[in-house]
Amino acid sequence: MARLAAGWRTTGAGSATLPMASVFSLGTGAIWVVEIGVTNTTVTAFELSLKRATALGTAGTAQTAVYEEDELNVTAKFNANDTHTVAPTLVAGEVRRASIGASIGSGIVFTFGGRGLKIPSGTGNGLCLMPITGTGQISDVYFSVDQ
């Protein structure tokens, strides 16, 4: 099993319907998200929700995944995506929720025990970081994924 990660500063803040960032399967096998980090880059607090999705919508730019361990030539089975411009289809409920403080560097790291949080193979299967109400804030984010 290989572990890869993608980290970046979002270009948009997201909204209650548009993810600020997401990770989706490419349909080439299941993936397991082991850790997600979000850090505020502004001095405005916001509430954050991690939700499952069953359709991608229109995601922003796919981010480059790099290896954390294993071989250099591992091909990612996922896309980590910047801010969406068309809403994905979301599953009701939240996987995680957090309040991000009103200071630069305030944030949260979600960790998932055992093997990680499974995203089944299929191009519509993913996880989305969403402001709960209103607008989020530009943030530094990362997804660490086993495949």
BELSUL-V718200 format. One record per pair of residues at least 6 apart in sequence whose ideal C-beta (glycine too) atoms are under 8 Angstrom apart, sorted by sequence separation. I is the first residue (numbers start at 0). GAP is how many residues later the second one is. D is the distance in Angstrom with one decimal. If there is no record, write none. Layout:
i = {I,I}
gap = {GAP,GAP}
d = {D,D}
//
This chain:
i = {11,13,24,39,99,118,129,12,13,66,99,118,11,22,99,118,9,22,37,97,116,9,64,97,128,7,64,35,95,64,62,5,20,61,62,61,62,61,62,58,60,61,59,60,58,59,94,58,59,59,58,59,57,56,57,57,23,56,58,115,6,56,115,2,21,56,114,8,23,55,56,94,106,12,54,106,18,21,53,54,23,52,53,88,96,52,53,21,52,53,99,51,52,87,89,50,51,99,18,50,87,89,77,50,50,51,49,50,76,83,48,49,30,49,30,48,49,11,28,48,10,27,47,10,25,46,47,25,46,47,24,25,46,47,24,25,45,46,23,44,45,7,22,23,44,6,22,44,5,22,23,44,5,21,22,43,5,20,21,42,4,5,20,37,39,42,47,49,3,4,20,39,42,44,3,18,20,21,37,39,41,3,4,19,39,40,79,2,3,18,39,1,2,17,18,39,77,79,2,17,21,38,39,1,2,17,38,39,55,77,1,17,38,55,0,1,13,17,18,37,54,75,77,3,11,12,13,16,36,37,53,55,76,10,11,36,52,53,75,1,3,7,9,10,36,52,9,35,36,51,52,73,3,5,7,34,35,51,52,34,51,52,34,50,51,67,33,34,49,50,33,49,32,49,50,31,48,49,64,47,48,33,47,48,31,32,33,47,48,31,32,46,47,31,45,46,31,32,46,30,31,29,30,45,47,29,45,29,45,29,35,37,45,28,27,35,43,24,26,32,23,24,26,41,22,24,26,40,41,24,25,39,40,24,40,23,39,40,23,24,38,23,24,37,38,23,37,38,22,23,36,37,21,22,36,21,35,36,21,35,20,21,34,35,20,34,35,18,19,34,18,19,32,33,18,19,32,33,17,32,33,16,31,15,30,31,13,14,15,30,31,13,14,15,19,30,13,15,29,12,15,20,28,14,19,14,20,22,13,14,19,12,13,20,22,12,12,12,11,12,10,9,8,9,8,9,8,9,7,8,6,7,6,7,6,5,6,4,5,4,4,3,4,2,3,2,2,3,1,2,0,1,0}
gap = {6,6,6,6,6,6,6,7,7,7,7,7,8,8,8,8,10,10,10,10,10,11,11,12,12,13,13,14,14,15,16,17,17,17,17,18,18,19,19,20,20,20,21,21,22,22,22,23,23,24,25,25,26,27,27,28,29,29,29,29,30,30,30,31,31,31,31,32,32,32,32,32,32,33,33,33,34,34,34,34,35,35,35,35,35,36,36,37,37,37,37,38,38,38,38,39,39,39,40,40,40,40,41,42,43,43,44,44,44,44,45,45,46,46,47,47,47,48,48,48,49,49,49,50,50,50,50,51,51,51,52,52,52,52,53,53,53,53,54,54,54,55,55,55,55,56,56,56,57,57,57,57,58,58,58,58,59,59,59,59,60,60,60,60,60,60,60,60,61,61,61,61,61,61,62,62,62,62,62,62,62,63,63,63,63,63,63,64,64,64,64,65,65,65,65,65,65,65,66,66,66,66,66,67,67,67,67,67,67,67,68,68,68,68,69,69,69,69,69,69,69,69,69,70,70,70,70,70,70,70,70,70,70,71,71,71,71,71,71,72,72,72,72,72,72,72,73,73,73,73,73,73,74,74,74,74,74,74,74,75,75,75,76,76,76,76,77,77,77,77,78,78,79,79,79,80,80,80,80,81,81,82,82,82,83,83,83,83,83,84,84,84,84,85,85,85,86,86,86,87,87,88,88,88,88,89,89,90,90,91,91,91,91,92,93,93,93,94,94,94,95,95,95,95,96,96,96,96,96,97,97,97,97,98,98,99,99,99,100,100,100,101,101,101,101,102,102,102,103,103,103,103,104,104,104,105,105,105,106,106,107,107,107,107,108,108,108,109,109,109,110,110,110,110,111,111,111,111,112,112,112,113,113,114,114,114,115,115,115,115,115,116,116,116,116,116,117,117,117,118,118,118,118,119,119,120,120,120,121,121,121,122,122,122,122,123,124,125,126,126,127,128,129,129,130,130,131,131,132,132,133,133,134,134,135,136,136,137,137,138,139,140,140,141,141,142,143,143,144,144,145,145,146}
d = {7.5,3.1,5.8,7.4,5.6,5.1,7.7,6.0,7.6,5.9,6.0,6.1,6.4,7.9,6.5,6.5,4.9,6.4,6.1,4.2,7.2,5.5,4.1,7.7,6.5,8.0,7.0,6.8,5.0,6.3,7.6,7.8,7.9,4.3,4.4,7.0,6.9,5.7,6.6,7.3,7.1,7.9,5.6,4.6,3.6,3.2,6.9,7.2,4.5,6.2,5.2,6.8,6.1,5.4,4.9,3.5,7.4,4.3,7.8,7.8,7.7,4.9,5.6,7.2,7.0,3.8,7.1,6.5,5.6,5.5,7.2,6.9,7.5,8.0,5.6,7.7,8.0,7.9,7.9,3.7,7.2,4.1,4.9,7.3,7.0,6.1,7.8,6.0,5.4,6.2,7.3,7.1,6.8,7.1,6.8,5.0,4.1,7.5,7.8,6.6,5.9,7.9,7.3,7.5,5.8,6.3,6.5,6.5,7.9,7.6,4.8,4.5,5.4,4.2,5.0,7.4,7.4,7.0,5.1,5.2,6.5,4.8,7.0,7.7,7.4,7.2,5.0,5.4,7.4,7.5,6.6,6.0,5.4,5.6,5.7,6.3,7.8,7.4,6.4,6.7,5.3,5.0,5.6,5.4,6.2,7.7,7.2,5.6,4.3,4.9,6.6,3.9,6.4,7.4,7.2,5.7,4.6,7.2,4.7,5.5,6.6,7.2,6.7,7.5,4.9,6.0,7.0,6.3,4.3,6.3,6.4,6.7,6.4,7.7,6.5,7.8,6.9,6.7,6.5,7.6,6.8,5.5,5.3,5.4,6.9,6.0,4.9,7.2,6.4,7.0,6.3,6.6,4.3,6.8,4.8,6.9,7.9,8.0,5.1,4.8,7.1,6.0,4.7,7.2,6.6,7.0,7.1,6.0,6.8,5.7,4.0,7.8,3.5,5.9,7.7,7.0,5.8,5.8,6.7,5.2,4.4,7.8,7.1,6.6,7.3,7.5,7.5,4.7,6.5,5.5,5.2,6.7,4.5,5.5,3.1,7.3,7.2,6.7,7.2,4.3,5.4,7.8,5.9,5.6,4.7,7.3,5.4,7.2,7.6,7.9,4.7,7.8,7.9,3.6,6.8,6.3,4.5,7.4,7.0,6.8,6.1,5.2,5.2,7.1,7.8,6.6,7.0,7.1,6.1,5.1,5.8,7.3,6.2,6.1,5.7,7.7,7.7,7.7,7.4,6.3,4.9,4.1,7.2,7.5,5.1,5.4,7.7,6.5,4.8,3.2,4.5,6.5,6.8,6.5,5.5,4.0,5.4,6.5,6.6,7.6,7.4,5.9,5.0,7.7,6.8,6.7,7.4,5.4,4.7,5.1,7.6,6.3,5.1,5.1,6.8,7.3,5.5,5.1,5.7,6.3,7.5,6.9,5.4,4.5,7.2,5.6,4.4,6.9,6.3,5.7,6.5,5.6,5.0,6.4,5.9,6.8,5.8,6.1,7.5,4.7,6.1,6.7,6.5,5.3,4.5,3.4,7.5,7.7,5.8,7.9,7.7,5.2,5.4,5.4,6.6,6.4,7.4,4.7,4.4,7.0,7.7,6.8,7.7,5.5,4.7,7.7,7.4,3.7,5.3,4.2,5.7,7.0,6.2,5.1,5.2,6.8,7.2,6.9,7.6,5.5,5.7,7.9,6.8,6.8,5.3,4.5,7.1,7.8,6.0,6.9,7.3,6.0,6.0,6.7,5.1,4.8,5.1,5.5,7.8,7.0,6.6,7.7,6.5,7.1,6.3,5.6,4.6,4.6,7.3,7.2,7.3,5.0,4.4,7.8,6.7,4.4,5.3,5.7,7.4,7.9,7.6,5.6,6.6,5.4,7.3,7.8,5.2,6.1,7.4,7.8,7.1,6.6,6.8,7.7,3.5,6.6,7.8,5.9,5.6,6.5,4.4,7.8,6.8,6.6,5.6,7.0,5.2,6.9,7.2,8.0,5.3,5.7,6.7}
//
